Amino acid sequence: MIKKSTAIYTIIDDLLIEIEHKEPKNRRVIDSEIITTALISALYFGGNQEKAICFMKSTGLIPKMLSKSRFNRRLHLIRELIVDLFFQLSEMIKKVNISSEYIIDSFPIHTCDNMRISSSKLIQGEIYRGRKATMRRYFYGFNVHVLVTTDGIPVEYTFLPGSKHDSEALKQMPFYLPEGSKIYADSGYTNYKIEDMLKEAENINLLVARKSNSKRKR
């Protein structure tokens, strides 16, 4: 875990140097350390940033680590930088993905429990009330739609309110993929018009698992 954390930091730091990222010289914790800690929290601590902060400090990887509140403020300040880094990395991954095969799927993000929906301050409205059929449960929040390689490496993503149908995500995904790529999806992403558009314009094959009553064959 420590070795992987060090490797992640090295990659992030090299990328920031490559794009000539500038920041104040008197900072105790630099941006590459903030980004690394955020990634570690997602990889090993279920998104719990406080645990990741404690881990990075206790192991000596980042001895001058910030408090939870200061870390959170710094993370919000570099949001655009993180997004830019993600898409730069994704372009590199697409180039080395020889198979040109991808999978699109989604997962829900809950903003609160059902009993607290009426008092929610982050988001409000029925548009955020969704149901995840595969999990057989309702949730209040967002659906994150992610395009990944067959090895599970994410290369594109988009967010939708919980009530929106999965096929709506196809309209927001950039699909900057090599010509001849294949995208595998479950039946929730059925949209014949977008399938045809991707095939005709970019020669990208959107291969959706068909329902028994679909107009097009499997």
N, C-alpha and C positions, 0 to 999 in steps of 0.2 A: 504493500500500500504506500509506503514511504517512497519507494523507488518509482512507482507510477506517478505519484504526486510531483516528484522532482522532474520526471520526464515531461509531464504536462506543463509545468512552469517553464521549462527550457524551450519548448515549442512556442508557447504564448509569447515569451520574452523575445525570442528570435523574430517572430512575426511583427511585433511592435517596433523592433529595431528596423526591420525591412521597410515598413511603411513610414519610418521616420516620425514616430509618435513622440510628441513633446509633453513634458509635465514638469511641475516645480521640482527643483533639485533638493529642497529641504524637506521633502516628504519622508515620513518614517516608513510608510508602506507604499510601494509603487503599484501602478495599475495592473501589471502582470501578476502580482501577488494577490490582488483583489479578485481578478478573474479566475485564477487557479483555485482559490478557496471556494468560489461559487461553484465551480465545476466539481470539486471534491465533495461538496455538500450534496450535489445531485447524484453523483456516482455511488457514494458510500453511506450517506446519512439521510436518504429519502427527502432531500431538499431542506433539511434542517441546518440552517446556516450557523446557528449558535454552536452546534456540535462540531461542525467543520472548523469554526474559529478556534475552539478549544483544542482540537486535534493539531492544527497547524502551529499553535503556540506551544503546546505541551511537548511536541516532538522536536521543537527547535527549528522547524522548517521556516517559520516566520515568527521569530521571537518577539518582535515589536508589533504584533498584530493589534488591530484596532478593537475597540469595544463593539458590541453588536449594533448599537444605534449608529455609530460613526461608519462602521462597515456598510450598513444598509444605505446610508446617504451617499457614500462613495460609489456604491454599485449602481445607484440610480443616475449618478452624474455621468457614468461611462456607458450608459445603455446603448447609445448609437454606435460607440466603438465596438462593443461586443457583437452587435448585429453585423457590422461591417466585417469583423473577423470571421464570423460564422460563414458568411457568403463567400469570402475569399478562400476559406478552407474547403467549402463545398465544391467550388470550381476545380480545385486541385483533385479532390476525390473523384469527381465526375470524369476527369481526364484519365485517371488510372484505373477506373472501373471498366475493365476490358469487356465484360459480359454485357454492359449497357442494360442491365435488368434492375428494376426498382419495384418497391412495394409501397403503397399508400394505405395508411390506416389512421385511426384517431383514438384519443383517450380523453376522458373528462377531467376538468379542473373544478373542484368544488370550492365555492367562496364561503359557504356557510352550511350548517345543518338545516334540514327542512323546517324545524321548529323556529328557526331564527330568520327565515326569509322575510317576514314582514318588517323586521327591524334592520335589515341589511343596509349599510351605508355605502359599500363599495359599488354595488350595482343594484338596479331596481327594474322590475318589469317582468311580465310573463315570458318575454322573449328569451330570458335566461334559464327558464325552467325546461330541462331536457330529460330524455330517457335513453339510457344505454341498454339496448336490447340484449347484447351479448352478456352483460353483467346482470341483467334482469333487475335494474334499479333506476330510480329517478335521481336527478341531481340538479343543483342550482348553480349555474356558472357558465363555463365555456367548454367547447370542444377544441382540442388542439389536433390539427391534421398534419401528419408528418410524412414526407416522402423519404424513404431510406433505401440504401443499397440492400442486396440480398444478404449481406453480412450484418445488417442492422445499423449502419452508419447514416445518420440523418443528413440530408443535403438541401431540403426545402421544407418550409412549414407555413401554416397560416392558422389564425384563430377565428372561431365562429361562436356566436351566442348558442347556448345549449339547445334551443328549440329548432335551430336551423338543420335542414336535411344535409346529410353527408355530401350529396352531389353538388351542393352550393360551394363546397370547398374547391371544386375543380375550376370554378370561375375566378378564384383568387390566387390559385397557385401559378407561379410564373412558368413552370415547366421549361426551364433553360437546360435542356438535355441534348446530348448528341443525336444526330439524325439516325433513325432506325432503333431507338431505344424502346424497351418494353416496360410497361407499368402494370403490375398486377394489383387488383382491387377486389373487395367483396361486393356483394350485390347492392349495398347502400350507395355506391358511387355510380349507379347506372344513369347515364345521360348520353343518349345516342348522338345528339347534336355535337357535344364536345368531343366525343369519340371520333366523329367524322372530321371535325375541324383539326384535331391534332394529327390525324392521319394524312389529310390533304395538305396542310400547311407545313408541318414539321416532320412528317413521316415517323410520328411517334405512335406506337400501338398501345392503346389503353385496353387491357384485357380484363374485363369485369366478369366475375362469377355470376352467371345468369340465374334468375328465379325461374321456377317451373312455368310461370305464365308470361315470360318475357316474349316480346315480339321477335327478337333476334335469337338465333340459336347459340348454344354455348360455344 
